Amino acid sequence: MTEYPRVVVDLSKIGENVKFLTKKCKESQIDVVGVTKVFSGSIEIAKVLVEGGVRYLGDSRVENLKKYENLDVPKIMIRLPMRSQIKEVIKHVDISLNSEISTIALLNEEAGKQYRVHRIILMLELGDLREGILPEDVERYMEQINSMKNIKLEGIGVNLTCYGGIIPSFDNLGELEKVSDLIEEKYNLKLNIISGGNSSSLDLLWKNNMPPKINNLRLGESLIFGRETAYGKDLEGCFYDSVKLEVEIIELKEKQSYPVGEIGLNAFGEKPVFVDRGKRKRAILAIGKQDVDQSNLEPMDEKLIILGASSDHLVLDVTDSKKEYKVGDIVEFKLDYGSLLQLTTSPYVKKVFD
């Protein structure tokens, strides 16, 4: 018997997206890191990414990267390492993103204990205000990194759009090029990776405006949803519907649309606001805020209205739908990156790979 709620994943569509985007990047001498965190370290997804042509697998959690040990590609940790996980990072991660010299020193020490050389990407702060060192601090960092026997500077990188919403441009990614030139010339090093950000950098690539030294992008959302993330535009040639959510109706009744009695705080400490539409047909679905933020869901039946949710229930107005819903019916939803990330993390939502 089919279990719900469930996320249904079309692996063939994702595979086609991966092949298309890695080919497009390769035409500009750019390697792709296939980022898997939105699927919580799914080996099924990781295999599709590798088969589709990604050069690296990337994830923000070492727990996920450990699952890929039998896949013959380098694994990159795309969140700065925690000191409490240094031993695990050295054991299971080939390359990590870094911006704290004290953490790099601990990686160096642990790599020596494990008889390994650990590769790092030094992250730069170029305006988005998440992780990264300021360009003027590069030389100070380099003096110390060069003295570490078990650390190899694999490259430099930047993160944009994820926190501050700063859009990648020829100018700010050009700053990354300038720093790479400085490092290579002053320290006689060849940087293998100049990582110019994530799916938000694809707009530059489509416009043929990517600085020529950028040779690496960390792609996640674009591979799954066929969308660049600077402006939210669909990428022609990709599939946009590779995932969907299916949820079961557990109650269906006509009720007033405005609560009766004094309105106080709900289960999340918020005072809810309601629109009085009179008596309406309402469906309760077996999923809630513990699994996903309802504001990130879009019913495939365009006549359905999401009214709200509690921790375990999602409430819909189904009055205007042409379909005669009944208890036990399945309602389908389109997903975005945020909703997929939450749903695949929830242990109460099944994941089905077709």
C-alpha positions in Angstrom: 0.0 0.0 0.0 1.4 3.4 -0.9 2.4 5.6 2.1 1.8 9.3 2.3 2.9 12.1 2.5 5.6 11.5 0.0 8.0 13.4 -2.3 8.2 11.8 -5.8 11.4 12.4 -7.6 11.8 11.9 -11.4 15.5 10.8 -11.7 15.4 10.8 -15.5 14.5 14.5 -15.6 17.1 15.4 -13.1 19.6 13.4 -15.1 18.8 15.3 -18.2 19.2 18.6 -16.4 22.6 17.6 -15.1 23.8 16.5 -18.5 22.6 19.8 -20.1 24.1 22.1 -17.4 27.4 20.3 -17.1 27.8 20.4 -20.9 27.0 24.1 -20.9 29.5 24.8 -18.2 32.2 22.6 -19.9 31.9 24.8 -23.0 33.3 27.6 -20.8 35.9 25.4 -19.1 33.9 25.3 -15.9 33.6 22.2 -13.8 30.5 21.6 -11.7 30.2 20.6 -8.1 26.9 18.8 -7.8 25.4 19.9 -4.4 23.3 17.2 -2.8 22.1 18.9 0.5 18.5 19.5 -0.7 18.1 15.7 -0.7 19.8 15.1 2.7 22.6 13.0 1.2 20.6 10.7 -1.1 22.8 8.2 -2.8 20.3 7.9 -5.6 20.6 11.6 -6.4 24.4 11.5 -6.0 24.7 8.7 -8.5 22.6 10.6 -11.1 24.8 13.7 -10.6 28.0 11.7 -11.1 26.6 9.9 -14.2 25.4 13.2 -15.6 28.9 14.7 -15.5 29.6 16.6 -12.3 33.3 16.7 -11.4 32.7 16.9 -7.6 30.0 16.1 -5.1 29.3 18.8 -2.5 27.3 18.9 0.7 27.2 21.1 3.8 27.3 18.1 6.2 30.0 15.5 6.6 27.3 13.0 7.6 26.0 13.2 4.0 29.4 13.0 2.3 30.2 9.9 4.2 27.5 8.1 2.2 29.3 8.7 -1.0 32.6 7.0 -0.2 32.1 4.4 -2.9 31.6 7.0 -5.6 34.8 7.8 -7.4 34.7 11.6 -7.4 36.2 14.2 -4.9 33.9 15.2 -2.1 33.7 18.9 -1.1 32.3 20.1 2.2 30.6 23.4 1.2 30.0 24.6 4.8 32.9 25.7 6.9 34.1 22.8 9.1 33.1 22.7 12.8 35.9 22.2 15.2 34.0 19.4 16.8 34.0 17.5 13.5 37.7 18.0 12.4 38.5 14.3 12.6 35.5 13.3 10.6 36.2 16.0 7.9 39.8 14.8 7.4 38.6 11.2 7.2 35.7 11.6 4.8 36.1 14.9 2.9 38.7 15.6 0.2 38.3 19.4 0.0 36.7 21.8 2.4 35.7 25.5 2.2 37.5 27.6 4.9 37.8 31.1 6.2 39.2 30.7 9.8 42.9 30.3 10.1 42.5 28.6 13.5 40.3 25.9 11.9 42.7 25.4 9.0 45.5 24.9 11.6 43.4 22.2 13.3 42.7 20.5 9.9 46.5 20.6 9.3 47.2 19.0 12.7 44.6 16.2 12.3 45.6 15.5 8.7 49.1 14.9 10.0 47.8 12.4 12.5 45.9 10.6 9.7 48.9 10.8 7.3 46.8 12.8 4.8 47.1 16.0 2.9 43.8 17.9 3.1 42.8 20.3 0.3 41.1 23.6 1.1 39.3 26.3 -0.8 39.8 29.7 0.8 36.6 31.7 0.7 36.5 35.4 0.1 34.0 38.0 1.3 32.9 40.0 -1.8 29.7 41.6 -0.5 27.2 39.0 0.4 28.3 39.0 4.1 28.2 35.3 4.7 31.5 33.3 5.0 34.8 34.6 3.6 37.9 36.6 4.4 38.4 40.2 3.2 40.7 40.4 0.1 43.1 42.6 2.1 43.7 39.7 4.5 44.7 37.2 1.8 48.4 37.7 2.2 48.4 37.3 5.9 46.4 34.0 5.6 48.7 32.8 2.8 51.8 33.2 4.9 50.4 30.9 7.5 48.8 28.4 5.1 52.1 28.0 3.2 53.8 26.9 6.5 51.3 24.0 7.0 52.7 20.7 5.7 49.4 18.8 5.6 47.2 21.5 3.9 47.1 22.2 0.2 45.5 25.3 -1.1 43.3 23.9 -3.9 41.7 27.2 -4.8 39.6 30.2 -3.8 35.9 30.8 -3.9 33.0 33.1 -3.1 29.4 32.7 -2.0 26.8 35.2 -3.3 23.0 35.5 -3.1 22.6 33.0 -0.3 22.5 35.5 2.6 22.8 39.1 1.4 21.2 38.5 -2.0 24.1 40.1 -3.8 24.0 39.1 -7.4 27.1 37.8 -9.1 28.6 40.2 -11.7 31.6 40.5 -13.9 32.9 43.0 -11.4 32.6 41.1 -8.1 33.7 37.8 -9.7 36.5 39.8 -11.3 37.8 40.5 -7.8 38.1 36.8 -7.3 40.3 36.7 -10.4 42.5 39.5 -9.1 43.1 37.6 -5.8 43.9 34.4 -7.8 46.5 36.3 -9.8 48.0 37.7 -6.6 48.3 34.2 -5.0 49.7 32.5 -8.1 52.2 35.2 -8.8 53.4 36.0 -5.3 53.5 32.5 -4.0 54.3 30.6 -7.1 51.2 28.4 -6.8 48.8 27.0 -9.4 45.2 27.2 -8.1 43.1 24.4 -9.5 39.8 25.8 -8.5 38.4 29.3 -8.9 34.9 28.8 -7.6 32.5 31.5 -8.8 29.5 30.7 -6.7 26.3 28.8 -7.1 23.3 28.6 -9.4 22.9 32.3 -9.2 26.1 32.7 -11.4 24.4 30.9 -14.3 22.8 34.1 -15.6 26.4 35.4 -16.2 27.2 32.2 -18.1 24.1 32.4 -20.2 25.0 36.0 -21.1 28.6 35.0 -21.9 29.8 37.5 -19.3 31.6 35.1 -16.9 35.2 36.2 -16.0 37.5 33.8 -17.9 39.4 32.5 -14.9 36.2 31.2 -13.2 36.5 27.4 -13.6 34.1 26.0 -11.0 30.4 26.5 -10.0 28.6 24.8 -7.1 25.2 23.9 -8.5 22.2 22.5 -6.6 18.9 24.2 -7.3 19.5 24.6 -11.0 20.2 20.8 -11.4 16.9 19.9 -9.7 14.6 22.7 -10.8 16.2 23.9 -14.1 16.3 27.5 -12.7 19.0 30.1 -12.2 18.7 31.8 -8.8 19.9 35.3 -9.3 16.6 36.3 -10.9 14.6 33.1 -10.6 14.4 32.5 -14.4 13.8 29.1 -15.9 16.7 27.8 -18.0 15.6 26.8 -21.5 16.5 23.2 -22.2 15.9 22.0 -18.6 13.0 20.3 -16.9 11.3 22.3 -14.2 9.0 19.6 -12.7 11.3 16.9 -11.5 9.8 16.7 -8.0 6.3 16.9 -6.5 4.6 16.4 -3.1 1.7 14.1 -2.6 -0.5 14.4 0.5 -3.6 12.5 1.7 -6.9 14.2 2.7 -7.9 13.1 6.2 -11.0 15.3 6.7 -13.4 17.0 4.3 -16.2 19.2 5.6 -18.1 22.4 5.1 -17.3 24.9 7.8 -17.3 28.6 8.5 -14.2 30.3 7.2 -14.0 32.6 10.3 -13.3 31.1 13.8 -16.0 31.4 16.5 -14.8 33.0 19.8 -12.0 35.2 20.9 -8.8 34.8 18.8 -5.6 34.3 20.7 -2.2 32.9 19.9 -1.9 29.7 17.9 0.5 26.8 18.6 3.4 28.8 17.2 2.8 31.9 19.4 1.3 33.9 16.5 -2.0 35.6 16.3 -3.6 34.3 13.1 -5.6 36.5 10.7 -8.6 35.1 8.8 -10.7 36.2 5.8 -14.4 35.7 6.3 -15.6 34.0 3.1 -18.7 32.5 4.6 -19.3 28.7 4.6 -16.7 26.8 2.6 -15.6 23.3 1.9 -12.3 22.6 3.7 -9.9 19.8 3.4 -7.4 18.8 6.1 -4.2 17.1 4.8 -1.8 14.9 6.8 1.2 17.2 6.8 2.2 20.3 8.7 4.7 22.8 9.8 6.9 20.1 11.3 7.5 18.9 7.8 7.3 22.1 5.6 6.4 25.7 5.6 3.1 25.9 3.8 4.0 29.2 2.2 6.5 27.3 0.0 3.8 25.0 -1.4 1.8 25.5 -4.6 -1.2 23.2 -5.3 -1.2 21.7 -8.8 -5.0 22.2 -8.8 -5.0 26.0 -9.2 -8.5 26.3 -7.7 -7.3 25.2 -4.3 -6.4 27.8 -1.6 -4.0 27.1 1.2 -5.5 28.5 4.3 -2.9 27.7 6.9 -1.2 24.9 8.9 -0.6 23.6 12.4 2.3 21.4 13.3 0.7 18.3 11.8 -2.2 19.5 9.6 -2.5 21.5 6.4 -5.9 23.2 5.8 -7.1 23.9 2.2 -10.2 25.5 0.8 -11.4 23.2 -2.0 -14.7 24.9 -2.7 -13.9 26.3 -6.1 -12.2 23.1 -7.5 -13.8 21.3 -10.4 -12.7 18.1 -8.8 -15.0 16.4 -6.2 -12.5 15.6 -3.6 -13.2 12.9 -0.9 -11.4 11.7 2.2 -8.4 9.5 1.1 -7.8 11.4 -2.1 -4.3 12.7 -2.9 -3.5 16.3 -3.4 -0.4 17.2 -5.4 1.9 20.2 -4.9 4.7 21.9 -6.8 7.8 22.5 -4.8 10.6 25.0 -4.6 14.1 24.6 -3.2 13.1 25.6 0.3 10.1 23.3 0.6 12.1 20.4 -0.9 14.9 20.9 1.6 12.5 20.8 4.5 10.5 17.8 3.2 13.5 15.6 2.5 14.8 16.4 6.0 11.6 15.3 7.6 11.6 11.6 8.7 7.8 11.6 8.3 7.8 12.2 4.6 8.5 9.3 2.3 11.0 9.8 -0.6 10.2 7.9 -3.8 12.7 7.9 -6.7 11.2 7.0 -10.1 
